[in-house]
Amino acid sequence: MPSDIPSIAKPIRAPALLGAVLLGATVLRVAAALRRPLQVDEGYSLHLAALPINQGLSAVATLDVHPPLFLLVTHALHSVGVSDIGMRLIMAALGVASVGMFYGIVRAWHGEHVALIAAAFAAFMPSLIFYDTMIRMYAPFDAFAVATFLLLSFLYTREDLTVAQRRALWCGWAFACGAMIQTLYLGFFVIAAQLGYAALVRRDGLVRSLIGAAIACLTWLPQLPTFLNQLPRGGLAFPFYAQHQLAALFELPGQATIAVQTHGAGLVVVLASLFAWAWIAISLAVGLRGNAASVAIWMGVPALLTLAYSAIAHKLLYTDRYYLLFAYALCALTAVALVRATARRTNLGWACGVVAGATVGVLGCAYTFDDRLYTADWPHIAQLLGERTQPRDLIVMEQGSPFFVLERGPQLGRHPLILVFHRGQVAPTLDLVKPFRRVWLLLFQSGPVDPNADLVVGFEKRYRVAGLWAFERWLPAENATVVLFVQK
């Protein structure tokens, strides 16, 4: 096998250990899928899936700034009656499949022992659990991307393949690349990284890689006009990073691995970021030498390309969900480093393994079972509105994305609504509320929309506060507040 680590005897009952790892991955993802409330982006995905297909495609092209494949699949699932939980479980299944394929990648390059350790880290990685159970394009994209790396691993490590088998694998790689870039545009960075690998490390595969990539891009070509229209807007949806790029970069490794969506959490995010940076540095120092040609570790290169593009194009691509392949690469590098360190200094290697494993394991279980680390508490917010609103009450949402979750209940249909999505809608809203005696204000991630709280200040001048309910999580982005204003 092409790996520069000490040889280790084959683990006892490796299939049973792999089964245990995949079982753990399944339990965590299924539990999270069943327990966690819908996230607002999931609500938006389900809203689009329920629209007539032409309307959905138009919305994806003009508002969601993504390729169409995910919408087509979710629309088909919705059309045959798949429930919200059903879609969540499908995402979870794709996540478990990605962990299994990742095991195959690491095994091809570093052997079974390292692969089991790497897969165990991936099974419990908080960022992967969080996004593997979200009804968005991230779990399908990761599955396609991991599949491309798995197919390349077979092609580059298996000398016993027949010509027909190699052709089939290259065709499969081209197909997976095509599906990947129809799911998320970040797939182009994955393809670029794999072409770079062929050019720098395995030139015998460069021509076939170029042909396969060209075929994938040709299948995507009809999307080009839409992509060019989307390009000025893509990556600009996160204005809370606009003035804090260095802080966002400092936090990114932690948020992409062990501390998902902790931006703004103060000391917690600082400690998580320091731990993640130290983890990366130690793993690189111990595990990279002699293994730079490993496709398993090369899975981290798309993250570097994404950061480079972000800097060059002045896009704000710092959000954790864009760097999940990096989490896989870190799992592989960590496993290699731990095996190497244990072979040289047994006690030190075991100590590092216990610290890293316990951290990932505890946090992975916490994100699964502790509701303080869940998405916003929309079920209880819906219950509050259902029990306390009166027929002529106005509901204002700042910003408006909670609508896509709350619309799935019956109570919103009874009330006039104002959804405030951008700053230009704040002042008109103050005029639109004048005819209403009672106004409910739902605040959720409103900072980028109304940084000076002009809407709240304007309401307080005209109304008195008759009720305030705070629905808090440990994840700052998932806090929500409901305020009832009544005319003075």
URZI-V390440 format. One record per backbone hydrogen bond with DSSP energy under -1.0 kcal/mol. NH is the residue of the N-H (numbers start at 1). CO is the residue of the C=O. E is the energy in kcal/mol with one decimal. If there is no record, write none. Layout:
BEGIN
nh=NH co=CO e=E
nh=NH co=CO e=E
END
This chain:
BEGIN
nh=3 co=1 e=-1.9
nh=17 co=13 e=-2.1
nh=18 co=14 e=-2.9
nh=19 co=15 e=-2.4
nh=20 co=16 e=-2.1
nh=21 co=17 e=-2.3
nh=22 co=18 e=-2.6
nh=23 co=19 e=-2.3
nh=24 co=20 e=-2.4
nh=25 co=21 e=-2.4
nh=26 co=22 e=-2.3
nh=27 co=23 e=-2.9
nh=28 co=24 e=-2.3
nh=29 co=25 e=-2.0
nh=30 co=26 e=-3.0
nh=31 co=27 e=-2.5
nh=32 co=28 e=-2.2
nh=33 co=29 e=-2.4
nh=34 co=30 e=-2.2
nh=35 co=31 e=-2.0
nh=36 co=32 e=-2.3
nh=43 co=39 e=-2.2
nh=44 co=40 e=-2.0
nh=45 co=41 e=-2.3
nh=46 co=42 e=-2.5
nh=47 co=43 e=-2.3
nh=48 co=44 e=-2.6
nh=49 co=45 e=-2.3
nh=50 co=46 e=-1.4
nh=51 co=48 e=-1.1
nh=56 co=52 e=-2.5
nh=57 co=53 e=-2.6
nh=58 co=54 e=-2.0
nh=59 co=55 e=-2.3
nh=60 co=56 e=-2.4
nh=61 co=57 e=-2.3
nh=62 co=58 e=-2.0
nh=63 co=59 e=-3.0
nh=64 co=59 e=-1.8
nh=65 co=60 e=-1.2
nh=69 co=182 e=-1.9
nh=72 co=68 e=-2.3
nh=73 co=69 e=-2.3
nh=74 co=70 e=-2.7
nh=75 co=71 e=-2.9
nh=76 co=72 e=-1.9
nh=77 co=73 e=-2.5
nh=78 co=74 e=-2.7
nh=79 co=75 e=-2.2
nh=80 co=76 e=-1.2
nh=81 co=78 e=-1.6
nh=82 co=77 e=-2.5
nh=87 co=83 e=-2.3
nh=88 co=84 e=-2.3
nh=89 co=85 e=-2.6
nh=90 co=86 e=-1.8
nh=91 co=87 e=-2.2
nh=92 co=88 e=-2.4
nh=93 co=89 e=-2.3
nh=94 co=90 e=-2.0
nh=95 co=91 e=-2.1
nh=96 co=92 e=-2.4
nh=97 co=93 e=-2.4
nh=98 co=94 e=-2.1
nh=99 co=95 e=-1.9
nh=100 co=96 e=-2.2
nh=101 co=97 e=-2.7
nh=102 co=98 e=-2.6
nh=103 co=99 e=-2.1
nh=104 co=100 e=-1.6
nh=105 co=101 e=-2.0
nh=106 co=102 e=-2.5
nh=107 co=103 e=-2.6
nh=108 co=104 e=-1.9
nh=109 co=105 e=-1.2
nh=110 co=106 e=-3.1
nh=111 co=107 e=-1.5
nh=115 co=111 e=-2.0
nh=116 co=112 e=-2.3
nh=117 co=113 e=-1.6
nh=118 co=114 e=-2.7
nh=119 co=115 e=-2.7
nh=120 co=116 e=-2.0
nh=121 co=117 e=-2.1
nh=122 co=118 e=-2.3
nh=123 co=119 e=-2.5
nh=124 co=120 e=-1.4
nh=127 co=257 e=-2.2
nh=129 co=125 e=-2.3
nh=130 co=126 e=-2.7
nh=131 co=127 e=-2.1
nh=132 co=128 e=-2.2
nh=134 co=131 e=-1.0
nh=136 co=134 e=-2.5
nh=141 co=137 e=-2.2
nh=142 co=138 e=-2.7
nh=143 co=139 e=-2.2
nh=144 co=140 e=-2.4
nh=145 co=141 e=-2.9
nh=146 co=142 e=-3.2
nh=147 co=143 e=-2.0
nh=148 co=144 e=-1.9
nh=149 co=145 e=-1.8
nh=150 co=146 e=-2.3
nh=151 co=147 e=-2.6
nh=152 co=148 e=-2.1
nh=153 co=149 e=-2.0
nh=154 co=150 e=-2.1
nh=155 co=151 e=-2.2
nh=156 co=152 e=-2.4
nh=157 co=153 e=-1.5
nh=158 co=154 e=-2.1
nh=166 co=162 e=-2.3
nh=167 co=163 e=-2.3
nh=168 co=164 e=-2.2
nh=169 co=165 e=-2.3
nh=170 co=166 e=-2.5
nh=171 co=167 e=-2.4
nh=172 co=168 e=-2.4
nh=173 co=169 e=-2.4
nh=174 co=170 e=-2.4
nh=175 co=171 e=-2.4
nh=176 co=172 e=-2.7
nh=177 co=173 e=-2.5
nh=178 co=174 e=-2.3
nh=179 co=175 e=-2.5
nh=180 co=176 e=-2.2
nh=181 co=177 e=-2.2
nh=183 co=180 e=-1.1
nh=184 co=180 e=-2.2
nh=187 co=184 e=-2.2
nh=188 co=185 e=-2.0
nh=189 co=186 e=-1.1
nh=190 co=186 e=-1.2
nh=191 co=187 e=-2.5
nh=192 co=188 e=-2.4
nh=193 co=189 e=-2.2
nh=194 co=190 e=-2.2
nh=195 co=191 e=-2.5
nh=196 co=192 e=-2.4
nh=197 co=193 e=-2.1
nh=198 co=194 e=-2.0
nh=199 co=195 e=-2.3
nh=200 co=196 e=-2.4
nh=201 co=197 e=-3.2
nh=202 co=197 e=-1.4
nh=205 co=202 e=-2.0
nh=206 co=203 e=-1.1
nh=209 co=205 e=-2.3
nh=210 co=206 e=-2.7
nh=211 co=207 e=-2.4
nh=212 co=208 e=-2.8
nh=213 co=209 e=-2.8
nh=214 co=210 e=-2.4
nh=215 co=211 e=-2.2
nh=216 co=212 e=-2.3
nh=217 co=213 e=-2.5
nh=218 co=214 e=-2.1
nh=219 co=215 e=-1.9
nh=220 co=216 e=-1.1
nh=221 co=217 e=-1.1
nh=223 co=220 e=-2.7
nh=224 co=221 e=-2.2
nh=227 co=223 e=-2.7
nh=228 co=224 e=-2.6
nh=229 co=225 e=-1.6
nh=230 co=226 e=-2.0
nh=231 co=227 e=-2.1
nh=233 co=230 e=-1.7
nh=234 co=230 e=-2.1
nh=236 co=233 e=-1.8
nh=241 co=238 e=-1.9
nh=242 co=239 e=-1.5
nh=244 co=241 e=-1.7
nh=248 co=244 e=-2.6
nh=249 co=245 e=-2.4
nh=250 co=246 e=-2.3
nh=251 co=247 e=-2.2
nh=252 co=248 e=-1.6
nh=255 co=251 e=-2.3
nh=256 co=252 e=-2.5
nh=257 co=254 e=-1.2
nh=259 co=254 e=-3.1
nh=262 co=259 e=-1.1
nh=265 co=262 e=-2.2
nh=268 co=265 e=-1.3
nh=270 co=266 e=-1.7
nh=271 co=267 e=-2.7
nh=272 co=268 e=-2.5
nh=273 co=269 e=-2.2
nh=274 co=270 e=-2.5
nh=275 co=271 e=-2.5
nh=276 co=272 e=-2.5
nh=277 co=273 e=-2.8
nh=278 co=274 e=-2.4
nh=279 co=275 e=-2.6
nh=280 co=276 e=-2.6
nh=281 co=277 e=-2.6
nh=282 co=278 e=-2.6
nh=283 co=279 e=-2.3
nh=284 co=280 e=-2.7
nh=285 co=281 e=-2.6
nh=286 co=282 e=-2.3
nh=287 co=283 e=-2.9
nh=288 co=284 e=-1.6
nh=291 co=288 e=-2.9
nh=294 co=291 e=-2.0
nh=298 co=294 e=-2.2
nh=300 co=297 e=-1.9
nh=301 co=298 e=-2.0
nh=304 co=300 e=-1.0
nh=305 co=301 e=-2.1
nh=306 co=302 e=-2.3
nh=307 co=303 e=-2.3
nh=308 co=304 e=-2.3
nh=309 co=305 e=-2.6
nh=310 co=306 e=-2.4
nh=311 co=307 e=-2.2
nh=312 co=308 e=-2.5
nh=313 co=309 e=-3.1
nh=315 co=310 e=-1.6
nh=316 co=235 e=-2.2
nh=318 co=316 e=-1.2
nh=322 co=319 e=-1.7
nh=323 co=320 e=-2.1
nh=327 co=323 e=-1.1
nh=328 co=324 e=-1.6
nh=329 co=325 e=-2.5
nh=330 co=326 e=-2.6
nh=331 co=327 e=-1.9
nh=332 co=328 e=-2.1
nh=333 co=329 e=-2.7
nh=334 co=330 e=-2.6
nh=335 co=331 e=-2.1
nh=336 co=332 e=-2.2
nh=337 co=333 e=-2.5
nh=338 co=334 e=-2.7
nh=339 co=335 e=-2.2
nh=340 co=336 e=-2.4
nh=341 co=337 e=-2.9
nh=342 co=338 e=-2.6
nh=343 co=339 e=-1.8
nh=344 co=340 e=-1.4
nh=345 co=341 e=-3.4
nh=349 co=345 e=-2.9
nh=350 co=346 e=-2.6
nh=351 co=347 e=-2.5
nh=352 co=348 e=-2.5
nh=353 co=349 e=-2.3
nh=354 co=350 e=-2.6
nh=355 co=351 e=-2.3
nh=356 co=352 e=-2.7
nh=357 co=353 e=-2.8
nh=358 co=354 e=-2.7
nh=359 co=355 e=-2.2
nh=360 co=356 e=-2.4
nh=361 co=357 e=-2.9
nh=362 co=358 e=-2.9
nh=363 co=359 e=-2.2
nh=364 co=360 e=-2.6
nh=365 co=361 e=-2.1
nh=366 co=362 e=-2.3
nh=367 co=363 e=-2.7
nh=369 co=365 e=-2.9
nh=370 co=366 e=-2.5
nh=373 co=370 e=-2.1
nh=374 co=371 e=-1.4
nh=378 co=376 e=-2.2
nh=381 co=377 e=-1.8
nh=382 co=378 e=-3.0
nh=383 co=379 e=-1.9
nh=384 co=380 e=-2.4
nh=385 co=381 e=-2.4
nh=386 co=382 e=-2.5
nh=387 co=383 e=-2.1
nh=388 co=384 e=-2.2
nh=389 co=385 e=-1.7
nh=393 co=390 e=-2.3
nh=394 co=438 e=-2.0
nh=395 co=416 e=-2.1
nh=396 co=440 e=-3.5
nh=397 co=418 e=-2.6
nh=398 co=442 e=-3.0
nh=403 co=400 e=-1.8
nh=404 co=401 e=-1.6
nh=405 co=402 e=-1.2
nh=406 co=402 e=-2.9
nh=407 co=403 e=-2.7
nh=408 co=405 e=-1.4
nh=409 co=406 e=-1.9
nh=414 co=411 e=-1.5
nh=415 co=412 e=-1.9
nh=418 co=395 e=-2.0
nh=420 co=397 e=-2.9
nh=425 co=422 e=-2.0
nh=426 co=423 e=-1.7
nh=429 co=425 e=-1.3
nh=430 co=426 e=-1.3
nh=432 co=428 e=-2.1
nh=433 co=429 e=-1.6
nh=434 co=431 e=-1.1
nh=436 co=433 e=-2.0
nh=439 co=485 e=-2.8
nh=440 co=394 e=-3.3
nh=441 co=483 e=-3.2
nh=442 co=396 e=-3.2
nh=443 co=481 e=-3.1
nh=444 co=398 e=-2.3
nh=450 co=446 e=-3.1
nh=453 co=450 e=-2.1
nh=457 co=453 e=-2.4
nh=458 co=454 e=-2.6
nh=459 co=455 e=-2.3
nh=460 co=456 e=-2.4
nh=461 co=457 e=-1.2
nh=463 co=459 e=-3.1
nh=464 co=486 e=-3.1
nh=466 co=484 e=-3.0
nh=467 co=484 e=-1.1
nh=469 co=482 e=-3.0
nh=471 co=480 e=-3.3
nh=474 co=372 e=-3.4
nh=478 co=475 e=-2.4
nh=479 co=476 e=-1.5
nh=480 co=471 e=-2.4
nh=481 co=443 e=-2.2
nh=482 co=469 e=-3.0
nh=483 co=441 e=-2.6
nh=484 co=467 e=-2.8
nh=485 co=439 e=-3.3
nh=486 co=464 e=-2.5
nh=487 co=437 e=-2.4
nh=488 co=462 e=-1.3
END
